[in-house]
Amino acid sequence: MTRKLGDTLYEGTPPVVAVPTGLPLTDGSVLAALVLVVEPGVEEAEVKDFVTRYRMVPRGEVARAADSQARWTLEDDGRVMIQLLCEESAARIVIPADPRIQQWTALARHGGGSISLIVSPGLPDTDLMTLGRHLGPYGGPYWHISVGCIPL
């Protein structure tokens, strides 16, 4: 399924809204993350199929870029492309060029080049307070995968 929401292109994903952000870590650093907030009304089976197909792990388990076939690139025109691959399919998200996205990719590169791609179902909104509560220590369930950078 291909769809465009705003200027962001989604191919092969369930209906989600992508929110680039940073997550504070216990060592004081910040991890670049792209949170895919699943839209209301999406069947749980569709989400489970997606996270299983691309080998995402549930909250509390370690996700390593070396274990996935997910990669991101910063294109020459400033767009960010995230690609997820598996034997039977592929998915991608293309985020348009924007100064805030440039800052987000700089954060990712400063932190070693990987981003955390997080799928969060059941959230009422995409605001940062809601995301923070959900992703925090006593928040709700999510799946994640570490996405390595492919330098151009």
N, C-alpha and C positions, 0 to 999 in steps of 0.2 A: 504494500500500500504506500503510495506517495502522496504527501500533502504538504502544504505550506501554511504556516501560521506566522503572521507578521512577515518578516523577511527570512525566517529560518525554514529550511527545507528538511523534511523528515521522510526517509524511505525505509520501509521494512520494520518500522517500530509500531508498537501499539499507540493509540492516541495519547500523546504526552506533551508537556510544555517543558522546554529546556531552560534551566536557570543556572548560569555560571556563577560560582561563588568561591569562597575560601573557607576552609574549616580549620579552626585552631587545634593544634596538637599539644600534647602534654609537655613536650620539650620547648615550647614557646614558638615553634615555627608554624607556618600556615600551609595547608595542602590545598592546591587548586582542585576544585570539584565541579562537575557538571551534574546537577540534579535533574533527573527526568521525572517530573511530577505527573503521575498517571491521571488522566482526566476522569471526572466522575462518570459512572455508568459503564466503564470498561470492565468486561468480565474478568474475574480472577484467573480463569483458565488461560486467557490470552496473555496476561502478564506472566504467569508461571511458565508458559511455553517460551516466551521471549527470553526470560532470565535463564532458563534451562538451556536453551539452544546456544546462547553465547557464553555459557559457563560462568555466570555470575554467582557469587557466593552470598549467603545471608549475613546479616549484621553479626558481628562478633567473630567471623572467620577472616583469615588473611587472604587478600586478593593481590596477586603479583602480576606485573605486566608480562613477565616471562612465561606465565601460564596461560596467557590469553592470545587470541588473534585479533586484538583490538588495537588500533593505532590512531594517532591524530597528527595532523599537519597544519602548519600555518602557510596558506597559499601566498603566492607573490602579490595577489591583489588584496591581501589582508583578511580574507575569509578563513575560518577555521573549519576543517573537515575531520569528523570522527567517523572511522570505519570499523564495523564489527564483522568478522568473517567466521564462518563455520562451514562444514562440508556441504550442507544442503542449501545454504542461503547467505545473504549478506544484508547488512543494514548500514545506513549512514545518516549523519546529521550534518548539515552545512549551516554554520552560523555566519551571518554577514559581517563584513568589516565594520569596525566601530572602535573608537579610541579606548572604550572600556574593555573590549575584547583583547586589544593589544596589551593592556595592563594585566589582564587575566592570564594571557599566554606567557607574559614575562614572569608572573608569579609561578606558573608551572615550570618554566625552564629554570628559574632560580632554585626551585625545590627538587631538581634532578630530572625534569622533563616529563614525568608521568602526571596524569590527572586521575582522579577517582571519578568514575562514571557510576552514578547512584540512581537506582530506580525506586521511587517511593510511591506506593499506592495509598489511596484513602485520605489524601490531604485536602482540606477544604479550600486552600488558597496557595499561591506561590510566593507570598511575601516572606522576607527573611526571618521575621519572628516565628512564623509557623514552621519554616524549614529548620530553624535553630532548635525549637522545642522537639521536633520530630527526630532530628539527627543527633541530639544531645544524649547524654548518658542514660536518661530514663525515658527516651522517646520510643517511637514505634518501629515496626519492622521495615526493613529495606534490603535490597540486594545491591551488590557493587562489584566492580571489576576495575583493575588498574589498567590504564590505557597509556602505552608508551608513545613517545614522540618520534616521528620520522622527519629528520631535518631535510630541508630542501636545498 
